[in-house]
Amino acid sequence: MKDEKWLEAMEKLGAVRLFSSLYVRKARKGALTSAQEVDMLFRTALALEPLTPLELSHAMGVSKTIVSRLIDSLTGKRLVEKQYSREDKRSYFLKITDEGRQELESMCYYYLGPIYELQRNLGEEDFNQLMELIYKANESMTEKSSV
């Protein structure tokens, strides 16, 4: 009985790995950014209000040191820029640059292509059900990792 559960778990793991290899693209050749840089770039672009390094650290679940390195890398690549606070010159917010927006647009076409293909292949109803389950799984894992 124990072996059957182990085999079932391995089959599920294999299915998840196959799904990932079919629909989640690896970094494209010549990509300017790492996965954490992509995360920071998306968060900066999508934020309703400019984000501080501390806010990014909390949102991304990484240390302030890592955020500082990511900011240095992204500013060096001219994908984000620092906007210093008028009240406190030591404090700043991040703003995405035009080059950063172009990079995000390019990444979106590259990374989302397989997802659009999946949507066409599954049909709208099944695709929406899959996405709801993915959202639910992400929420569950996010809650688990914050404990």
C-alpha positions as CSV (number, residue, x, y, z in Angstrom):
1,M,0.0,0.0,0.0
2,K,2.8,2.4,0.9
3,D,4.5,1.7,-2.5
4,E,1.2,2.5,-4.3
5,K,1.0,5.9,-2.7
6,W,4.7,6.6,-3.5
7,L,4.1,5.6,-7.2
8,E,1.0,7.8,-7.3
9,A,2.9,10.8,-5.9
10,M,5.7,10.2,-8.5
11,E,3.2,10.1,-11.3
12,K,1.7,13.4,-10.1
13,L,5.2,14.9,-9.8
14,G,5.9,13.7,-13.4
15,A,2.7,15.3,-14.6
16,V,3.6,18.7,-13.0
17,R,7.2,18.5,-14.4
18,L,5.8,17.8,-17.9
19,F,3.3,20.6,-17.7
20,S,6.1,23.0,-16.6
21,S,8.4,21.9,-19.4
22,L,5.6,22.3,-22.0
23,Y,4.1,25.6,-20.8
24,V,6.6,27.4,-18.7
25,R,9.4,28.8,-20.8
26,K,12.9,29.1,-19.5
27,A,14.8,32.4,-19.8
28,R,15.1,33.4,-23.4
29,K,18.5,33.5,-25.0
30,G,20.1,36.9,-24.5
31,A,17.6,37.9,-21.7
32,L,18.6,40.9,-19.8
33,T,17.2,39.8,-16.5
34,S,17.1,37.0,-13.9
35,A,13.8,35.6,-12.4
36,Q,14.1,37.9,-9.4
37,E,14.8,40.9,-11.6
38,V,11.7,40.0,-13.7
39,D,9.6,39.8,-10.5
40,M,10.9,43.2,-9.3
41,L,10.3,44.7,-12.8
42,F,6.7,43.5,-12.9
43,R,6.0,44.6,-9.4
44,T,7.4,48.1,-10.1
45,A,5.5,48.4,-13.4
46,L,2.2,47.2,-11.9
47,A,2.2,49.0,-8.6
48,L,-0.5,51.6,-8.2
49,E,1.9,53.7,-6.1
50,P,5.7,53.9,-6.4
51,L,7.4,51.2,-4.2
52,T,10.2,51.7,-1.8
53,P,12.9,49.0,-1.4
54,L,11.5,48.0,1.9
55,E,8.0,47.5,0.4
56,L,9.6,45.4,-2.4
57,S,11.5,43.3,0.1
58,H,8.3,42.4,1.9
59,A,6.3,41.9,-1.2
60,M,8.9,39.6,-2.8
61,G,9.8,37.8,0.4
62,V,13.5,38.5,0.1
63,S,16.0,40.4,2.2
64,K,16.8,44.1,1.9
65,T,20.3,43.1,0.8
66,I,18.9,41.1,-2.2
67,V,16.5,43.9,-3.1
68,S,19.5,46.4,-3.1
69,R,21.5,44.1,-5.4
70,L,18.4,43.8,-7.7
71,I,17.9,47.5,-7.8
72,D,21.6,48.1,-8.6
73,S,21.4,45.6,-11.4
74,L,18.1,47.0,-12.9
75,T,19.3,50.6,-12.6
76,G,22.6,49.6,-14.2
77,K,20.6,48.1,-17.1
78,R,18.5,51.3,-17.2
79,L,15.2,49.3,-16.6
80,V,14.3,51.2,-13.4
81,E,15.3,54.5,-11.9
82,K,15.3,55.8,-8.4
83,Q,13.1,58.8,-7.5
84,Y,14.3,60.4,-4.4
85,S,11.8,61.6,-1.8
86,R,11.5,65.4,-1.4
87,E,10.9,65.0,2.3
88,D,13.8,62.6,3.0
89,K,16.7,62.6,0.5
90,R,17.9,59.2,1.8
91,S,14.6,57.6,0.9
92,Y,13.6,56.7,-2.7
93,F,11.0,55.0,-4.8
94,L,11.5,52.9,-7.9
95,K,10.0,53.9,-11.3
96,I,10.2,51.7,-14.4
97,T,11.9,53.4,-17.4
98,D,10.8,53.3,-21.0
99,E,13.5,50.6,-21.6
100,G,12.0,48.7,-18.7
101,R,8.5,48.8,-20.2
102,Q,9.9,47.6,-23.6
103,E,11.7,44.7,-21.9
104,L,8.5,43.7,-20.0
105,E,6.5,43.8,-23.3
106,S,9.1,41.6,-25.0
107,M,9.1,39.2,-22.0
108,C,5.3,39.0,-22.0
109,Y,5.1,38.0,-25.6
110,Y,7.8,35.4,-25.1
111,Y,6.5,33.9,-21.8
112,L,2.7,34.2,-22.4
113,G,2.8,32.5,-25.8
114,P,2.5,29.0,-24.4
115,I,-0.3,30.1,-22.0
116,Y,-2.3,31.5,-24.9
117,E,-1.8,28.3,-26.8
118,L,-3.0,26.3,-23.8
119,Q,-6.1,28.5,-23.6
120,R,-6.9,27.9,-27.3
121,N,-6.3,24.1,-26.9
122,L,-8.4,23.7,-23.7
123,G,-11.2,26.1,-24.5
124,E,-12.3,29.0,-22.4
125,E,-14.2,27.1,-19.7
126,D,-11.5,24.5,-18.9
127,F,-8.8,27.1,-19.1
128,N,-10.6,29.3,-16.6
129,Q,-11.1,26.4,-14.3
130,L,-7.4,25.6,-14.5
131,M,-6.5,29.2,-13.7
132,E,-8.8,29.3,-10.7
133,L,-7.0,26.2,-9.4
134,I,-3.6,27.7,-10.1
135,Y,-4.7,30.9,-8.2
136,K,-5.9,28.8,-5.3
137,A,-2.7,26.7,-5.2
138,N,-0.6,29.9,-5.3
139,E,-2.6,31.4,-2.5
140,S,-2.2,28.2,-0.4
141,M,1.6,28.1,-1.0
142,T,2.0,31.8,-0.3
143,E,0.2,31.5,3.0
144,K,2.3,28.4,3.9
145,S,5.6,30.2,3.1
146,S,4.7,33.2,5.2
147,V,4.1,31.1,8.3
